[in-house]
Amino acid sequence: MLITISPEQVERVRALVAPITAAHFDEGCEPPGYSIHVWFGGPYGNSAEAHCGSQTVDLGEMSVQQDGWNTADAAKDNADD
């Protein structure tokens, strides 16, 4: 599976993670981890959120491909049925 995020989405993740990480290092403790949650084929296509500590940022639509099969194309095909 290949999930592609845009340069703008990368910057949104960095903007979320950087200040939280810096604040934890300044306090002498380990920063929280972060994760990206991806939803496939929802009513608005593939989408994602980034989480760091208790903070969340919506990353919007994601490009997802699996073994040459694009989930966005499959969702469109299912909607045409």
N, C-alpha and C positions, 0 to 999 in steps of 0.2 A: 504494500500500500504506500502510495506517495501522497503526502499532504504538502501543498505548496502555500506559503504565506507571502504576501507582498512586502516590499520594503517598508511601506507605511505601517503594516501590521507588526513587523519586527520592531519598529520604533515605538509603537504603542506598548509592546511587551517590555521593552527596555525602560520606558517611562514609568511603568508600573513597578518593576523589580528594583531598579537602581536606588530610589530613595529609601525603600524599605530595607534593602540590604545595607546601605550606608548607615542607617539609623541603628541597626543591630550591631554592626561592627563598632560604631562609636560608643555603644554601651558595653562593649566587650563580650557580647554573646553571639551565638551562631544565628545567622538569619534563617527565616523560614524558607522552605523549598517553594518552588512554584510549579504549576501544572497548566496544561492547555487541554481543555475539554472540547471535543469535536462531536457535533451531531450530524448524522448523515441523512440526507433526503427528507428533511423536514418540510413543512409547508412553504418555506422560503429558500429551500436549497440547503446546501451544507453550510453550517455555521460553527463558530467557535468562541470560547471565552478563555481568558487567561486568569489564573488565580495565584495570588502571592499573599500568604498570611490570611488576613480577613478581607483583603481587597480583591476586587474583580474588575476586569475590563472586557467589554464586548469587542471581539475582533471582527465580527461581521462574517461575510461569506468567504468560504474556503474552497480552493480547488483540490479535489480528492480523486485520485486514480488508483485502481487496483488491478494489477496484471493486465494493463492495456484497456481496462473497462472503466469508463468514467461514470461515477454515480450520478452526476447531474444529468447526463444523457439518459440513464436508466430511469430516473425520476420523471423525466419528460416523456419517455416512452410509456411509462405506466399511466401518466395523466391522459395520454391520447387514447388509452383503451376504454 
